[in-house]
């Protein structure tokens, strides 16, 4: 798993998400869901510089 910090473009909420690591053979073929803001459920999110 990879940990990334995101910011919502709609409400400005900052949050941390664990993402699948496609280079890891155990996680390569797993299905994932799109990253959404936990506060407003918007998919308009952006990775912050951290």
KAQUI-V43182 format. One record per residue. N is the residue number from 1. RES is the residue in one letter. OMEGA is omega in degrees with one decimal (NA if undefined). NEAR is the number of other ideal C-beta (glycine too) atoms within 12 Angstrom. D_CENTER is the distance of its C-alpha to the mean C-alpha in whole Angstrom. Layout:
BEGIN
((N,RES,OMEGA,NEAR,D_CENTER) (N,RES,OMEGA,NEAR,D_CENTER))
END
This chain:
BEGIN
((1,X,176.5,16,11) (2,X,178.5,17,9) (3,X,179.4,15,8) (4,X,175.0,21,6) (5,X,-179.1,20,7) (6,X,171.8,31,6) (7,X,-179.9,24,10) (8,X,179.4,25,11) (9,X,-178.6,19,13) (10,X,-174.5,17,15) (11,X,177.3,18,16) (12,X,-179.6,17,15) (13,X,176.1,22,13) (14,X,-179.3,21,11) (15,X,-178.0,26,9) (16,X,-178.5,19,7) (17,X,171.4,24,5) (18,X,-178.4,16,6) (19,X,176.2,22,6) (20,X,177.3,22,9) (21,X,-175.7,16,12) (22,X,176.9,14,14) (23,X,179.2,11,17) (24,X,-177.8,13,17) (25,X,179.4,10,20) (26,X,-176.9,11,19) (27,X,-173.7,16,15) (28,X,-173.7,12,16) (29,X,179.1,10,18) (30,X,177.0,14,15) (31,X,177.7,8,14) (32,X,177.6,17,10) (33,X,179.5,11,9) (34,X,178.6,15,7) (35,X,178.5,26,4) (36,X,175.9,21,7) (37,X,179.9,23,9) (38,X,-177.9,17,10) (39,X,-175.5,16,14) (40,X,178.3,16,14) (41,X,177.9,16,12) (42,X,175.3,21,12) (43,X,177.4,16,10) (44,X,-178.0,18,11) (45,X,-178.0,29,8) (46,X,177.1,20,9) (47,X,176.4,19,8) (48,X,-176.8,18,11) (49,X,-177.8,9,13) (50,X,NA,11,13))
END
